[in-house]
Amino acid sequence: YISNYDNLEEKPFNLTQMDNIIQLYNNSWEPTLKELTVICFCEKNDSIPMWSYYGDEHKGFCLEYNICDITQIGGRLLKVDYCDKPNYLEKTLSIDIFQKIQIYDLVVSFISTKPLEYEHEKEWRFVQFNQKIEELAKGIEIDSPKPTAIYLGCRNEFGDGIIRAIHSSLQIPIFKMKPSTGTFTMLNEQIM
């Protein structure tokens, strides 16, 4: 969508900057991204939009973790910065490709930035820079603490057998989400 385009001032594209970005991506950015693991968390489990687009339209599930347990497994926990323009883009455009750069800082900035429209997500990202490309081909395995609870979406169709098996294996509470009648949130009811 574009409106008020009469006031738009077209600026010439700087090809040197684009060449630098492509070279940076090929030499540093792409290999670095291939060697990391990112896990996303949010601060709320009762958000209708979150259940809609990340919880498979309320058919999925949500794992609850204790923040102290997450920080004990290594890596870095980053609070997502919601802004009106990508802050990593300016850093990328200002990089002199022949200088030694801190690609780690650039990747962290890229990973922890989202558009302002997603601010309601209240998201955190856990990042580990320890995966090697050979390990990724075999599948990702990371150290993970035990969840403290499981929340099933209000449209979740796990059968009783599956729910009982999960509960028996993990020995943690299991909740079922349901819409609130008085607010635009979800409520949870413990089922095991």
Backbone torsions as a table, in degrees:
resi	resn	phi	psi	omega
1	TYR	NA	133.3	175.8
2	ILE	-138.3	133.3	175.8
3	SER	-134.1	165.7	178.3
4	ASN	55.4	36.8	-176.9
5	TYR	-73.6	-7.6	176.9
6	ASP	-63.3	-28.6	-178.2
7	ASN	-90.5	3.8	-177.4
8	LEU	-74.5	128.6	177.8
9	GLU	-107.1	117.3	-179.3
10	GLU	-77.9	131.4	178.9
11	LYS	-112.5	143.9	178.7
12	PRO	-66.6	146.4	179.8
13	PHE	-84.9	132.8	-178.1
14	ASN	-87.9	103.5	-176.8
15	LEU	-67.6	-30.7	177.7
16	THR	-63.0	-43.2	177.9
17	GLN	-62.5	-41.3	179.9
18	MET	-64.4	-41.9	176.6
19	ASP	-60.1	-40.8	178.0
20	ASN	-63.0	-41.5	-179.9
21	ILE	-64.9	-44.6	179.8
22	ILE	-62.9	-43.8	179.3
23	GLN	-65.2	-41.9	177.7
24	LEU	-60.9	-44.9	-179.9
25	TYR	-60.8	-48.7	-177.0
26	ASN	-66.1	-37.3	-174.4
27	ASN	-88.1	-33.2	-172.0
28	SER	-129.7	-49.3	-171.3
29	TRP	-63.4	-55.3	-177.0
30	GLU	-59.3	-49.8	178.6
31	PRO	-60.7	-35.7	179.4
32	THR	-66.8	-44.7	179.5
33	LEU	-62.1	-31.7	-179.4
34	LYS	-74.1	-13.0	-177.2
35	GLU	-108.9	24.2	179.3
36	LEU	-133.1	158.5	176.3
37	THR	-118.3	133.8	178.4
38	VAL	-124.6	129.3	176.2
39	ILE	-123.1	133.5	-176.5
40	CYS	-103.0	138.4	177.1
41	PHE	-130.1	160.6	172.6
42	CYS	-133.2	166.6	-176.7
43	GLU	-86.4	-14.0	-175.2
44	LYS	-125.8	147.0	175.2
45	ASN	-114.6	7.2	-175.4
46	ASP	-117.1	19.1	-177.6
47	SER	-85.3	121.8	179.4
48	ILE	-60.4	-47.1	178.4
49	PRO	-60.4	-39.7	-179.6
50	MET	-63.0	-43.7	177.7
51	TRP	-65.6	-33.3	-177.5
52	SER	-69.0	-49.5	-175.1
53	TYR	-101.8	-16.1	174.7
54	TYR	-108.4	-18.7	-178.9
55	GLY	-102.6	29.1	176.9
56	ASP	52.1	51.2	179.4
57	GLU	54.4	45.5	176.5
58	HIS	74.9	10.3	179.2
59	LYS	-96.6	-7.9	-175.7
60	GLY	-91.2	-153.0	179.5
61	PHE	-146.6	163.3	-178.7
62	CYS	-128.0	131.2	176.1
63	LEU	-98.9	132.7	176.7
64	GLU	-99.6	133.8	176.6
65	TYR	-125.7	151.9	172.4
66	ASN	-82.7	128.3	-176.6
67	ILE	-57.8	-34.6	179.5
68	CYS	-65.8	-35.6	177.9
69	ASP	-67.9	-37.7	-179.4
70	ILE	-64.6	-43.4	-176.2
71	THR	-72.3	-13.2	-179.1
72	GLN	-82.1	-12.8	-173.7
73	ILE	-94.0	8.9	-179.2
74	GLY	91.9	177.9	-177.8
75	GLY	83.3	-164.8	-175.5
76	ARG	-139.1	132.5	177.7
77	LEU	-99.0	122.5	-175.0
78	LEU	-119.3	130.7	172.3
79	LYS	-79.7	131.4	-178.2
80	VAL	-70.1	136.0	177.4
81	ASP	-97.8	118.4	178.8
82	TYR	-97.1	123.0	-175.6
83	CYS	-146.0	169.1	-176.6
84	ASP	-85.8	-9.5	174.0
85	LYS	-149.5	149.8	-177.7
86	PRO	-65.7	122.5	179.6
87	ASN	-77.0	-19.8	178.9
88	TYR	-75.9	-23.7	-178.3
89	LEU	-64.8	-43.5	178.6
90	GLU	-62.7	-40.0	178.7
91	LYS	-63.3	-40.9	-179.6
92	THR	-65.3	-44.8	-177.9
93	LEU	-67.6	-25.6	-177.5
94	SER	-90.5	-1.3	-177.5
95	ILE	-77.1	128.9	170.6
96	ASP	-86.6	115.8	-171.5
97	ILE	-60.1	-20.8	-178.4
98	PHE	-90.1	-6.1	175.6
99	GLN	-84.9	155.2	171.7
100	LYS	-75.3	124.5	-176.1
101	ILE	-111.6	160.6	175.7
102	GLN	-96.5	82.3	-176.4
103	ILE	-62.9	-31.4	178.9
104	TYR	-57.1	-47.4	-179.7
105	ASP	-63.2	-37.3	178.7
106	LEU	-66.5	-43.2	178.8
107	VAL	-64.8	-44.2	178.2
108	VAL	-59.3	-42.3	178.2
109	SER	-63.4	-43.0	178.9
110	PHE	-62.4	-45.1	-176.2
111	ILE	-69.5	-31.5	-172.7
112	SER	-102.4	23.6	-179.9
113	THR	-124.8	133.9	176.3
114	LYS	-140.1	159.3	177.3
115	PRO	-61.4	149.0	-178.5
116	LEU	-54.0	-30.5	-178.2
117	GLU	-61.5	-18.5	-178.4
118	TYR	-98.4	11.0	-175.9
119	GLU	-57.2	-30.0	179.8
120	HIS	-63.0	-16.5	-178.6
121	GLU	-71.1	-27.9	-178.4
122	LYS	48.1	59.3	-170.5
123	GLU	-94.9	150.1	171.9
124	TRP	-125.1	149.6	177.3
125	ARG	-124.3	130.9	174.5
126	PHE	-100.7	127.1	-174.1
127	VAL	-124.9	130.8	172.3
128	GLN	-121.9	127.6	178.9
129	PHE	-102.3	61.7	-176.6
130	ASN	-136.1	1.9	-179.7
131	GLN	-83.2	133.3	173.9
132	LYS	-98.1	151.9	-175.2
133	ILE	-58.5	-34.4	179.1
134	GLU	-66.5	-36.8	179.0
135	GLU	-68.9	-36.4	-180.0
136	LEU	-62.5	-34.5	179.3
137	ALA	-64.1	-28.1	179.6
138	LYS	-85.9	-14.9	-176.1
139	GLY	115.5	150.9	-177.1
140	ILE	-88.5	129.8	173.9
141	GLU	-132.0	120.1	180.0
142	ILE	-123.6	154.5	172.7
143	ASP	-66.9	134.6	-178.2
144	SER	-140.4	132.6	175.1
145	PRO	-71.5	163.0	177.4
146	LYS	-71.5	134.2	175.8
147	PRO	-62.9	154.8	178.1
148	THR	-95.7	-16.7	177.1
149	ALA	-166.4	161.2	174.6
150	ILE	-125.1	135.1	178.1
151	TYR	-117.0	121.0	178.6
152	LEU	-92.0	137.6	177.4
153	GLY	-62.8	156.4	-176.3
154	CYS	-65.3	-18.4	177.6
155	ARG	-108.4	14.3	-180.0
156	ASN	-65.2	137.7	-176.2
157	GLU	-116.4	24.8	174.4
158	PHE	-60.8	134.5	178.0
159	GLY	-75.1	163.7	179.3
160	ASP	-54.9	-37.8	-179.1
161	GLY	-61.7	-43.6	179.5
162	ILE	-66.4	-44.6	-179.1
163	ILE	-62.6	-44.1	179.0
164	ARG	-63.8	-39.0	179.2
165	ALA	-65.1	-42.5	177.5
166	ILE	-62.6	-46.7	-179.4
167	HIS	-62.1	-43.5	-179.7
168	SER	-63.6	-40.6	-177.8
169	SER	-71.3	-45.2	-173.7
170	LEU	-94.7	-22.7	-178.0
171	GLN	53.7	49.5	177.1
172	ILE	-130.7	158.2	179.3
173	PRO	-64.5	145.6	175.1
174	ILE	-121.7	130.3	-177.9
175	PHE	-118.5	153.7	173.3
176	LYS	-115.4	130.0	179.6
177	MET	-82.5	149.3	174.9
178	LYS	-146.8	149.3	-179.3
179	PRO	-66.0	142.0	174.1
180	SER	-77.4	144.2	178.2
181	THR	-86.8	-16.5	-175.7
182	GLY	-112.5	-11.0	-179.0
183	THR	-139.7	167.4	176.7
184	PHE	-90.0	59.0	176.8
185	THR	-140.4	178.8	176.7
186	MET	-110.3	144.3	174.8
187	LEU	-106.4	157.7	176.6
188	ASN	-120.4	147.2	179.0
189	GLU	-129.4	124.3	-179.4
190	GLN	-69.2	127.9	178.5
191	ILE	-110.7	-14.1	175.2
192	MET	-154.5	NA	NA
